[in-house]
């Protein structure tokens, strides 16, 4: 290696060794040296219009690709801007590497008012990251990256923040080695004795049920495990698609609904795999009605999470994919019994969903069936709320959104941009007019990055869900009927193709056309389309 490169350039070489191919960031005066090494490196740089957008793009990219999303962020305001995106990724266990600068030694935290100075940037970020670390010397950078990727590879994946003081970023690093390929850790295997114990309990069960979350989406043996057990498989929002639509053991109806809860309560053995069992999946209405009556087995990569919430009779720490494979290999042959009938009885609860949700589900089903296999990324909006209660995705990880856990707004568009760049094919974004205005500037980012996003935009001229909640609690609506600009005109000005639909047939036609073009397309709709949808 040349002896005159800086630590900022050295960072680029290290990222390449870890297989990083895309970075999201907005260059600033404090990060210029980070960009010196990007030119000619083979790493693609994508420029959002706000650091929150960078974080959301990295989130969508990570979920779609299975690789960490990487961001270059300026100190101070860049870090405060990305915190919301890091909070969403933290809540949903998404791997994200946020690399920022910080004021030079002698200036950071001095209180003297240096540009972008914060009292303690690292402590501010600590609450939304697996860890936040200041790299004080060039020699510390490679070990810090190794620790970050250790989290991504072998622990519960969450954001990691590394900050480089400006003097360290500029310091020479040509004497430091760069491997052709970085050393990576394997996913931790569960304890074999505990797997054998779990397999025995499951093999003896007469009415087993599996609960699967986002941590199980890459557990390719899980469908075969459910079939071997003849066990209905209840999928959380982030677990949708583990079993495809129409599979006789698939239960997509939320565990917050009575019939799914009855299924779980009636099971003699329940296996929860890769799910944090959070309230937004299991107790959406906060009535405390979810319960496990039978023997409870829990498999999760996070030991703290295994013991958080309902305490299991058998807790197993390890990777969901490896655990599913080990369980499948340990099970004897089993005759099919009533698993499909139990799953069907639970799934009939789709008809119990309140108000317009069945029609919104029908709309999502139309989108799915028109563009089979297309990834669907959602903001916090009406169709997403319906989808989270029962949508059946076509593939694992094929449907995700920000309306669970942390529950931010403004996620849908930028996350879909990141996902489309990872997929290299069209991605559906679901958003409302209120949520879009949180990140509307990213319309230009999508066109600039040539990200083929089809934005299905519900325009109800405000924060309709919050307005309904206010009215339900006899609170006079205030702050929810907002001025909505001409979103179609804005999108066209940013280079988007824009159309409007009011019927299902029109939506089918526009979706097919947009997918064929592979451009950035906004499809606007309102309650006319929603009311035209017949519940499935």
C-alpha positions in Angstrom: 0.0 0.0 0.0 1.1 3.6 -0.7 2.6 5.3 2.3 0.8 8.6 1.8 -2.8 7.7 2.2 -4.9 9.1 5.0 -7.0 7.2 7.5 -10.1 8.4 5.6 -8.8 6.7 2.4 -7.7 3.7 4.4 -11.3 3.4 5.6 -12.5 2.9 2.0 -10.0 0.1 1.5 -11.3 -1.6 4.6 -14.9 -1.3 3.5 -14.1 -2.9 0.2 -12.5 -5.8 2.1 -15.8 -6.3 3.9 -17.7 -6.4 0.6 -19.3 -3.0 0.9 -20.5 -1.8 -2.5 -22.9 1.1 -1.6 -22.6 4.1 0.7 -25.4 6.6 1.5 -24.3 10.1 2.5 -24.2 13.9 2.0 -20.7 15.3 1.7 -19.8 18.0 4.1 -16.8 20.1 5.0 -15.9 17.7 7.8 -16.2 14.5 5.6 -14.4 15.5 2.4 -11.4 13.2 3.2 -13.8 10.2 3.4 -14.7 10.9 -0.2 -11.1 11.0 -1.5 -11.0 7.2 -1.4 -14.4 6.6 -2.9 -13.5 7.8 -6.4 -12.4 4.8 -8.4 -13.0 2.4 -5.4 -16.0 0.5 -6.9 -18.2 1.6 -4.1 -21.3 3.4 -5.2 -22.2 6.7 -3.5 -25.9 7.7 -3.2 -26.7 11.2 -2.2 -30.0 11.7 -0.3 -31.3 15.1 0.5 -31.4 14.7 4.2 -29.4 12.4 6.6 -32.6 10.9 7.9 -33.2 9.8 4.3 -29.6 8.3 4.2 -30.4 6.2 7.2 -33.8 5.0 5.8 -32.1 4.2 2.5 -29.5 2.2 4.3 -32.2 0.4 6.2 -34.1 -0.6 3.1 -30.9 -1.6 1.3 -29.9 -3.8 4.3 -33.3 -5.5 4.5 -33.3 -6.2 0.8 -29.7 -7.3 0.4 -29.0 -9.0 3.7 -25.8 -6.8 4.0 -25.3 -3.8 6.3 -26.4 -0.5 5.0 -23.5 2.0 5.3 -23.7 5.8 5.8 -21.2 8.6 5.7 -22.5 11.4 8.0 -21.1 14.8 9.0 -20.6 15.6 12.7 -23.3 17.5 14.6 -26.4 18.1 12.6 -25.7 15.1 10.4 -25.8 12.9 13.4 -28.9 14.5 14.9 -30.6 14.1 11.6 -29.9 10.4 11.2 -30.9 9.4 14.8 -34.6 8.7 13.9 -33.5 6.3 11.1 -31.1 4.6 13.5 -33.9 4.3 16.0 -36.1 2.5 13.5 -33.3 0.2 12.5 -32.5 -0.5 16.2 -36.1 -1.4 16.8 -36.4 -3.7 13.8 -32.9 -5.3 14.2 -31.5 -4.0 11.0 -27.7 -3.9 10.4 -26.5 -0.4 9.7 -23.0 1.1 9.8 -23.0 4.8 10.5 -19.5 6.4 10.0 -19.3 10.0 11.0 -16.7 12.6 11.8 -16.4 14.5 15.0 -14.3 17.6 15.9 -10.6 17.1 16.3 -9.0 16.2 19.6 -8.7 19.3 21.7 -11.9 20.7 20.1 -14.5 17.9 20.6 -16.7 18.7 23.5 -14.8 21.8 24.3 -17.8 24.0 24.5 -16.0 26.7 22.5 -18.4 26.7 19.6 -16.5 24.9 16.9 -18.5 24.1 13.7 -20.9 21.2 14.3 -19.8 20.8 17.9 -21.9 18.8 20.3 -21.1 18.2 24.0 -20.9 14.5 23.5 -21.8 13.1 20.1 -21.0 9.5 21.1 -23.3 9.4 24.1 -26.1 10.9 22.1 -25.9 8.0 19.6 -25.4 5.2 22.1 -29.1 4.7 22.8 -29.9 3.8 19.1 -26.9 1.6 18.4 -25.4 -1.7 19.4 -22.3 0.5 20.3 -20.8 3.8 19.4 -17.1 4.2 19.4 -14.6 7.0 18.8 -11.6 6.0 16.8 -8.7 7.9 18.5 -5.8 6.5 16.4 -5.6 5.2 12.8 -4.6 1.8 14.3 -8.0 1.5 16.0 -10.0 1.7 12.8 -9.6 -1.8 11.6 -10.4 -3.4 15.0 -13.5 -1.1 15.3 -14.8 -2.2 11.9 -14.1 -5.8 12.8 -16.2 -5.4 16.0 -19.0 -3.7 14.0 -19.2 -6.6 11.5 -19.1 -9.1 14.3 -22.4 -7.6 15.6 -23.8 -7.8 12.1 -22.7 -11.3 11.5 -23.1 -13.1 14.8 -25.3 -11.1 17.1 -28.7 -9.4 17.0 -28.0 -7.0 14.1 -28.4 -3.4 15.0 -26.8 0.0 14.0 -23.2 0.6 14.9 -21.7 4.1 15.0 -18.0 4.8 14.5 -16.8 8.4 14.6 -13.5 9.7 13.3 -12.0 12.9 14.8 -11.0 15.1 12.0 -7.3 15.0 12.9 -7.5 11.2 12.9 -9.3 11.1 9.5 -6.5 13.2 8.0 -3.6 11.2 9.7 -1.4 9.0 7.6 -2.4 5.3 7.5 -0.3 3.9 4.6 1.7 1.7 7.1 -1.4 -0.2 8.1 -2.3 -3.5 6.3 -5.5 -4.2 4.4 -6.6 -7.8 3.9 -8.0 -8.9 0.5 -10.9 -10.2 2.4 -11.8 -9.4 5.9 -12.2 -12.1 8.6 -15.9 -12.7 9.3 -17.7 -14.6 12.1 -20.2 -17.3 11.7 -23.7 -17.3 13.1 -23.8 -18.9 16.5 -25.3 -22.4 16.6 -27.8 -23.3 19.3 -26.8 -25.8 22.0 -27.3 -29.4 20.6 -28.7 -30.8 23.8 -31.3 -28.0 24.0 -32.3 -28.6 20.4 -32.7 -32.3 21.2 -34.9 -31.4 24.1 -37.0 -29.1 22.0 -37.3 -31.6 19.2 -38.6 -34.2 21.8 -41.2 -31.8 23.1 -42.3 -30.8 19.6 -42.4 -34.4 18.3 -44.7 -35.4 21.2 -47.0 -32.4 20.7 -50.5 -33.0 19.5 -51.3 -29.4 18.5 -48.0 -27.5 18.0 -47.8 -23.9 16.8 -44.8 -21.9 15.5 -44.4 -18.1 15.9 -41.9 -16.6 13.5 -40.6 -13.1 13.2 -38.2 -11.0 11.2 -35.2 -12.9 12.7 -36.4 -16.0 10.9 -36.8 -14.7 7.4 -33.5 -16.3 6.3 -34.3 -19.7 8.0 -34.8 -21.6 4.8 -35.6 -24.9 6.7 -38.5 -23.3 8.6 -41.2 -24.2 6.0 -40.1 -27.8 6.1 -40.0 -27.7 9.9 -43.6 -26.5 10.0 -44.7 -29.2 7.5 -42.8 -31.9 9.5 -44.6 -30.9 12.6 -47.9 -30.2 10.9 -47.8 -27.0 12.8 -49.6 -23.7 11.8 -47.0 -21.0 11.4 -48.0 -17.6 12.6 -45.9 -14.9 10.9 -45.4 -11.4 12.4 -45.2 -8.4 10.2 -41.5 -8.8 9.5 -41.9 -12.5 9.2 -44.4 -12.5 6.4 -43.6 -14.6 3.4 -41.8 -17.3 5.3 -44.7 -19.4 4.1 -46.2 -18.2 0.7 -49.8 -17.1 0.2 -52.2 -20.1 0.2 -49.9 -22.4 2.1 -52.2 -24.6 4.2 -50.2 -23.9 7.4 -49.7 -20.2 6.9 -51.3 -17.8 9.4 -50.8 -14.2 8.4 -53.5 -12.8 10.6 -51.9 -10.8 13.5 -51.5 -12.4 16.9 -53.3 -9.3 18.2 -56.6 -10.8 16.7 -58.8 -13.2 18.7 -58.8 -16.2 16.4 -55.0 -16.2 16.1 -54.8 -15.8 19.8 -57.1 -18.8 20.2 -54.9 -20.9 18.0 -51.9 -20.1 20.1 -53.7 -20.5 23.4 -55.0 -23.9 22.2 -51.5 -25.2 21.4 -49.9 -27.7 23.7 -46.3 -26.7 22.5 -45.4 -23.3 21.1 -42.1 -22.6 19.3 -41.2 -18.9 19.0 -38.3 -18.4 16.6 -36.6 -15.1 15.7 -39.4 -12.9 17.1 -39.1 -10.3 19.9 -42.8 -10.9 20.7 -43.3 -7.1 20.8 -46.7 -5.5 21.5 -47.1 -4.1 17.9 -47.3 -7.7 16.7 -48.9 -9.5 19.7 -50.9 -6.8 21.5 -51.6 -4.1 19.0 -54.8 -3.0 20.9 -53.0 -3.2 24.2 -55.7 -5.4 25.8 -53.2 -7.9 27.3 -55.1 -10.8 25.7 -52.2 -12.7 24.2 -51.2 -15.8 26.1 -49.3 -19.0 25.7 -50.9 -21.9 27.6 -48.8 -24.8 26.5 -45.1 -25.6 26.8 -43.2 -22.5 25.5 -39.9 -22.9 23.6 -38.1 -19.8 22.5 -35.1 -19.6 20.0 -33.4 -16.3 19.5 -29.9 -15.0 18.8 -30.3 -12.4 21.6 -30.0 -14.0 25.1 -31.7 -11.0 26.7 -34.6 -11.2 24.3 -35.1 -14.9 25.0 -36.0 -13.9 28.6 -37.9 -10.7 27.8 -41.7 -10.9 27.6 -43.3 -14.3 28.2 -40.8 -16.4 30.0 -40.1 -19.7 28.1 -40.1 -23.2 29.6 -37.1 -23.8 27.3 -34.9 -20.9 26.1 -32.4 -21.5 23.3 -29.8 -18.9 22.2 -28.6 -19.2 18.7 -29.2 -18.4 15.0 -32.7 -19.0 13.8 -31.6 -20.6 10.5 -29.2 -23.0 12.1 -31.7 -23.8 14.8 -34.5 -24.6 12.3 -32.1 -26.9 10.4 -31.1 -28.7 13.6 -34.7 -29.1 14.8 -35.7 -30.4 11.4 -32.9 -32.9 11.4 -33.8 -34.1 14.9 -37.5 -34.8 14.3 -38.9 -38.2 13.5 -41.4 -38.7 10.6 -44.9 -37.5 11.6 -48.3 -38.1 10.1 -50.3 -35.0 9.2 -53.2 -34.3 11.5 -55.2 -31.2 11.9 -52.6 -28.5 11.3 -54.1 -27.1 8.2 -57.6 -27.0 9.7 -56.3 -25.1 12.8 -54.4 -22.7 10.5 -57.5 -22.1 8.4 -59.7 -21.5 11.4 -57.3 -18.8 12.6 -57.0 -17.3 9.2 -60.8 -16.9 8.9 -60.3 -14.0 11.4 -59.4 -11.8 8.5 -63.1 -11.2 8.2 -63.2 -9.9 11.8 -60.9 -7.0 11.0 -62.5 -3.6 11.7 -63.8 -0.9 9.3 -61.9 -0.6 6.0 -59.0 -2.9 6.7 -60.3 -5.9 4.7 -60.7 -3.6 1.7 -57.2 -2.2 2.2 -55.9 -5.8 2.4 -57.7 -6.5 -0.9 -55.8 -3.6 -2.4 -52.5 -4.9 -1.2 -53.4 -8.4 -2.6 -54.1 -6.8 -6.0 -50.7 -5.1 -5.9 -49.0 -8.4 -4.9 -50.8 -10.5 -7.6 -50.2 -8.0 -10.3 -46.4 -7.9 -9.7 -45.6 -11.2 -8.2 -42.4 -11.3 -6.2 -42.0 -7.5 -6.1 -40.8 -6.2 -2.7 -43.3 -4.0 -0.9 -41.9 -1.3 1.4 -44.3 0.7 3.6 -44.4 3.9 5.6 -46.9 4.4 8.4 -50.1 4.7 6.4 -53.5 3.2 6.1 -52.7 0.3 3.7 -49.7 -0.6 5.8 -51.8 -0.8 9.0 -54.1 -3.2 7.2 -51.2 -5.1 5.8 -49.6 -5.5 9.2 -52.8 -7.2 10.4 -52.9 -9.8 7.7 -51.1 -9.3 4.4 -49.5 -12.5 2.9 -46.2 -11.7 1.2 -44.8 -13.9 -1.6 -41.3 -14.3 -0.2 -39.5 -14.0 3.1 -38.7 -10.4 3.8 -40.9 -9.4 0.9 -42.9 -6.9 3.0 -41.6 -4.5 5.6 -42.4 -1.1 6.9 -41.9 1.4 9.7 -45.3 1.0 11.4 -44.0 -1.6 13.9 -41.9 -1.0 16.9 -40.4 2.5 16.6 -43.0 3.5 14.2 -41.6 6.5 12.4 -43.1 8.5 9.5 -41.2 9.4 6.3 -39.7 5.9 5.9 -41.4 4.5 2.9 -39.9 6.4 0.0 -36.3 6.5 1.0 -36.3 2.9 2.3 -37.8 1.8 -1.0 -35.0 3.7 -2.8 -32.4 1.7 -0.9 -34.2 -1.6 -1.5 -34.6 -0.9 -5.2 -30.8 -0.3 -5.5 -30.2 -3.6 -3.7 -32.8 -5.5 -5.8 -31.9 -3.8 -9.1 -35.5 -4.1 -10.1 -38.8 -2.2 -9.3 -39.9 -1.9 -5.7 -43.3 -0.8 -4.4 -43.4 2.0 -1.9 -46.6 2.5 0.2 -47.1 6.0 1.6 -49.7 8.6 2.6 -49.6 12.2 1.7 -48.7 13.2 5.3 -45.9 10.7 5.6 -44.4 11.5 2.2 -44.0 15.2 3.2 -41.6 14.0 5.9 -39.2 12.9 3.2 -40.5 14.5 0.0 -37.1 15.8 -1.0 -36.0 12.2 -1.7 -38.1 12.2 -4.8 -35.1 13.8 -6.5 -32.7 11.2 -4.9 -34.6 8.4 -6.5 -34.4 9.8 -10.0 -30.8 10.7 -9.6 -29.9 7.3 -8.3 -32.0 5.6 -11.1 -33.8 3.6 -8.4 -37.0 2.0 -10.0 -39.5 2.9 -7.3 -43.3 2.6 -7.8 -44.8 4.9 -5.2 -48.4 4.0 -4.4 -49.6 7.2 -2.6 -52.8 7.5 -0.6 -53.8 11.1 -0.6 -56.4 11.9 2.0 -55.2 15.5 2.6 -53.8 15.1 6.1 -53.1 12.8 9.0 -56.3 10.8 8.6 -55.4 8.0 11.0 -54.7 10.5 13.8 -57.8 12.5 13.0 -59.9 9.3 13.4 -58.2 8.5 16.7 -58.9 12.0 18.0 -62.6 11.8 17.0 -62.9 8.3 18.6 -61.6 9.8 21.9 -63.9 12.9 21.6 -60.9 15.2 21.0 -61.6 18.0 18.6 -59.3 17.4 15.6 -56.4 19.8 15.6 -53.2 19.9 13.6 -54.3 17.0 11.3 -56.1 18.8 8.4 -52.8 20.1 6.9 -52.2 22.0 3.8 -51.3 19.4 1.2 -49.4 20.7 -1.9 -49.9 19.5 -5.4 -47.9 16.3 -4.9 -48.3 15.3 -8.6 -46.8 18.5 -9.8 -43.9 18.2 -7.3 -43.2 14.7 -8.4 -43.3 15.6 -12.1 -40.9 18.5 -11.4 -38.6 15.9 -9.9 -38.7 13.7 -13.0 -41.3 11.2 -11.9 -44.0 9.7 -14.1 -47.3 10.5 -12.3 -50.7 8.9 -12.8 -54.0 8.7 -10.8 -56.3 5.7 -10.3 -59.7 5.2 -8.9 -60.4 1.5 -9.7 -58.7 -1.8 -9.3 -58.5 -2.4 -13.0 -56.8 1.0 -13.5 -54.3 0.2 -10.8 -53.4 -3.1 -12.4 -52.8 -1.4 -15.7 -50.6 1.3 -14.2 -48.6 -1.1 -12.0 -47.8 -3.3 -15.0 -46.9 -0.2 -17.1 -44.6 1.2 -14.4 -42.9 -2.1 -13.8 -42.2 -2.4 -17.6 -40.7 1.1 -17.8 -38.5 0.6 -14.7 -38.6 4.4 -14.0 -39.8 6.3 -10.9 -43.6 6.3 -11.0 -46.1 7.9 -8.5 -49.6 6.3 -8.6 -52.0 8.5 -6.7 -55.2 7.2 -5.2 -57.9 8.2 -2.7 -60.9 6.7 -1.0 -62.6 6.0 -4.3 -60.1 3.2 -4.9 -60.3 1.9 -1.4 -64.1 1.7 -1.5 -64.0 0.0 -4.9 -62.1 -2.9 -3.5 -64.2 -6.0 -2.5 -62.9 -7.7 0.6 -61.3 -11.1 -0.3 
